[in-house]
Amino acid sequence: MSSQRLIKLPHRVLLKLHGADTNVFLQGLITNDVTRGTDDVFLECSKGNQDVLVKEIVKYRLRKRVEISETSDQVFFEQNPSDKHEHRDPRFAGFGARIFGNPPSSEVSENREAYENLRRSNGIAEGADELADLLPFQANGDLLNMVSLDKGCYIGQELTARTAHTGVIRRRILPFECEGQVKIGADILDEKKNKVGKVISSDTTRCLGILQLSSFKSSKLTADEVSLTAKQPEWMPDKILANNKTRTSLTDS
């Protein structure tokens, strides 16, 4: 029996934000509520987007007492953690946990693709390459514990709140089964060859895409002439897909 319970994620890095103003600063910058944090906040991000993220943090920091640095800890994924694990993935309870540090090599697998396949199967997008330019609700932020609707003001709060309470969310990220490899960025077409979405991540059997919810039950979806089947993640309530022509927010009654 293999003892490799962890998958190394070399494309992810761990940053540390430290200082007396850290929580106040982040509370005014991001969609989630961090008021229950400490002066030390650890931030996991894509290695390829690290420099851009640090520049954005520095730009908004101004005179606030916040320092940012890269840690030496590596990032790992554990698929079957204990219920009391300190770092269970907050997006979806069934998506394992993170381990940070430098565990024994005997416990570590280098099979990153196993992690990516599991992530796509569960409909979880990750990193700037997949999430850039999307609004929080299009990225399923309201369903995956990324958005607080009862915190104070932050950058973009007005648009997020208005969308939650009065808007119609017509597009969301969904997982797909695919009958072959499709290119990232490929258009998703319906049976009438209308563009209804775009592929944002893919392997040979599954992919993630941003899709018009009204096309979820289309009789034929393709990308790069490869057949796709849209799937409903287990964490997505039925009403999100059932009410796609009216309201699709968790604030609905």
N, C-alpha and C positions, 0 to 999 in steps of 0.2 A: 504494500500500500504506500502510495507516494506521501511524503511528508511536506511537499511543497504547497503549503496552504495559502501563500501570498503570490500575487502577480505584481512584478515591478512595472511602474508606470514612468519610464524615463522622460516622457514628454511633458510631465507635470513637475512643477517646482513649488516650494513652500516659502512664502515671504512672511516677515514679521513686521507688524506695525506696533510701535511702542511710544508711549508718552502720555502725559496727563490729559491731553485733548483728543486722544484716539477715538473714544466712543462717540463723543460729540461730533467729531469730524465725520466719521463714517455714517452716523445717524442722519446727517444732512446730505449724504451723497448717494446712498444706495436704497433699493426698494424694501429691503428686509429690516427688521427691528433688532438692533444690537445693544439696546440699553442695558441688558443684563450681563454684558461682557465685563472684561477687566481692562486695565491699561495696556495689556499685551493681547494683540489680536493676530492670529495666524491666518494667512490668506493663501489658498492654493490656486494656482493659475497655470495656463499653458506656457511652456517654456518659450515657444515661438512668439508669444505675445507679451512676455514679461517686460521688456523695455518700454513698450507702448503703455502698458498699464502703470508702470512706475512714473512715467512722464505725466500721465493724467492725474495721478494722485498728487504729485508735486505741484502741478498747475493749480489745483483746487485747495491745496493745503494753506497757502498764504502764510499767515503768521502763527498758525496753530502749532502747538507743541506736539508734533507727530514726527517720528523718525521711521524710516523704512529700510529694511535690509533683507538680503537673501540668507536663509538658513542653510546649514549643511545636511539637513535631514532629507532623505530620499522619500518618495511617495509610493505606497503599495496599496493594492486592493485585496481585501479578504472577502470571499463570497459568502461564507457561512460563519459569521461571527456570533458570539454569545449575545443574549438579549441585553446584557449589561455593558456591552462594549462602549467605550468612551466616545468613539468617533463613527457611529453608525451613520450611513449616508442619510442626510436630512431630506433629500428629495423624494425618496420612496423607500418605505420600510423593508421591502424585499430586495433591495439592491446593495446588500452587504455593507462593508465599512472600509474606512481608510486606516492605514497604519503609516505613521511617520517615524523616521529614524533610520537605523542601520541594522536590521535583524540578521540572524545567521544565514549565510548563503544557502544552507541546506533546506531552509524553509521557503526559498524564493524561486519562482518560475519566471523565465524571461518571455513567456508566451503572451505578449501584450495583446495579440489579436483575439485571444480568448475573452479578454476583458471588453474589447471593442465590439465583438459579436454579441456578447451579453447585453451591453449597453444599447446597441441598436435594437435588439429583440425587445427590450423593455421600453423603447421609445424615448430614451433620454439623450438629448443633445448636450454637447459639452465643448467649451472652448470658443474662442473668437471666430475661428474658421466656420463654425456651424451657427453661431448665435449672433454674429455681428449684423447690425442694421435691422434686427427684429425688435418689435415692441414686447414688453414683458409678458403680455397675455398670449401673443403669438408663439412665444417660447414656452408656454404652459407654466409660467411663473406662478399663477394663481393656484395651480394644481400640484405643484412640486415644491411648495414651501419656500418660494423665492420672493414673495410679495406680502407685505403687511398692509392691510387696508385701514388700520386704526392707529398708525403712528403719525407723528407730526410731519412737517414740511421737509421735502428733500428735492433735489434736482429732478424734474420730470414728474413730480407728484401730482400736479394738477391734471395732466393728460392721463396718467394711470388711474386716478380716482374717477375721472369723467368716463373713461372707458369701462371701468368696473360697474358703474352705477347707471349709465345711460347709453353706452355705446353697444355696437354689435361687433362681435369678434368673428370675423368671417374666415380667417386662416389660422391654422395651428400646425405645429410640428407633429407628425405621426410616423409610426414605423410601417414598413412595407415588407412583404415577402416579394422577392424578385427572382426571375428565372435566368439570371445571369448578371454579370458585372455591368453596372451603369456608371457613367462618368459623373463625378461630382459637378454640380452646376447644370446638369441636363434638365431640360424642361419636362415636366410631367404633363401628358396629354390625355384627354378623355376620348370616348369612342367617336366623337365628332372632330377630333384633332384640335380641340380648343386647349390652350394652355391653362392648366388649373393648378400648377404648383412647380416646385423645383427640388431636385435632389441635393441634399447637403452632406450626406455621408453614405458610403456604400461598401459592401463586399459582394461575394458571388451569390448569396442567398437572401440577403436582407439589406435594407437601406433605411435611411431617415429622409423625410422630405417635408417641406412646408406646403400644405395642401389647402385648397378651398374646401371648407367643410361640407358644402353642398354637393361636392363630388365624391364624398366618402363611399357611397354605394354605387358609383358609376359601374356600368357593365364591363367596361374595358378601360384600364389605365396602362399607359406605356411610357417609357423613357428610353431614348436611344434604341427604339424598336424592341425593347425588352418588356415583357409583361410584368405588371406590378399588381399586388393585392394589398390595399390599405387595411391595417389592423387597428383594433381598439386596445390600447394598453390597459392592463388591469387596474391601474390607478386612475383612469379617466372615467368619470361618471357618465352614465348613459345619456343624460340630458345634454351634455356638451355636443354630442353628435345628433341627437334627436331634434334639437331646437335651433339648428344652424341657420335658419332663415330669419330668426327673430333675435333672441338673446342667448348667449352661450357663456355667461359668466357665473361664477359661484355665488354671486350676490342675488341671483334669481331665486324666487320663492319656489 
